[in-house]
Amino acid sequence: MEYKNYLQFDGNKVIAFSTLVAFAENEIPANLMEAGTLTQDETLGKYYNPVDGKFYTNYDFKTGTYSN
C-alpha cells in the first residue's frame, strides 16, 4: 500500500494534516488535497488561496483578502 500526506479543508482553511492510504487521482474527496512536500507547520490552521496556490495566516471573509 502506498501512503501520502493530505491536507483536509473546512472551506479554505486547513484543519488537518494526515497520512492516509493514497487515493487514486480521480477519487480524492473534495475537502482533501495532496500535501506533496508541504509540512504541517507550513499549512495547518492557515488559509489556502487557490488563485496563487499559497497559504496565508489570515483571511478576511468580508473582502476575500488573504494576508500574513
N, C-alpha and C positions, 0 to 999 in steps of 0.2 A: 504494500500500500504506500502511496505517496502522500506526504503531508505538506501543507502550505500554510502560511500565515495570512489571516484575513482581518480586515477592519469591518466592524459592524457599525452601522449608522442608525441614528434616530433623526430623520430629516437629513441635515447636512453636518450634524455633529457626530464625531467618532465616540461611541460609547463602550466599545470593547475591542480588544486586540487578542485574537485567538489562533491557535494552531489546530487545524482540522484536517480530516481526510480530504484530499484535494477533490474539488468539484470538476466536472467536465466544463469546458469553456462556456457552453450554452446552457448550463444548469445552475450557475451561480445565482442564489436568491438576490432579489433586487436590493436588499438592505446590506449586502456584503460586497466587498471589493478586495481583490488580492493585494496584500501589503507589499509584495516584492521585497525590495531591500530596505523599506521604511521600518523604523523601530517604534516601539511603544512610546518612548519619550518624545518622538517627533510628531506623534499623531493623536494619542489618547486624550480625550477631552477637548480637542481642537475642532475647528470648523473647516470643512473642505469646500473649496471654490472650484467647481467643475470647469469654469471658463479658463482659468490659468493653471489648474492642476496643483495648486498649493494649499497648504494648511495654515490656518490663522488662529490666533488666540481669541479674537473677538469677532462677533457678527452682530450687526445692527439690523434687527428684524424689520424696523420701520423703513429704513433706506436701502437695505440689501447690500450694505457696505461691509467688507471684511477688513480687519486691521490687526496689528500685533501690539 
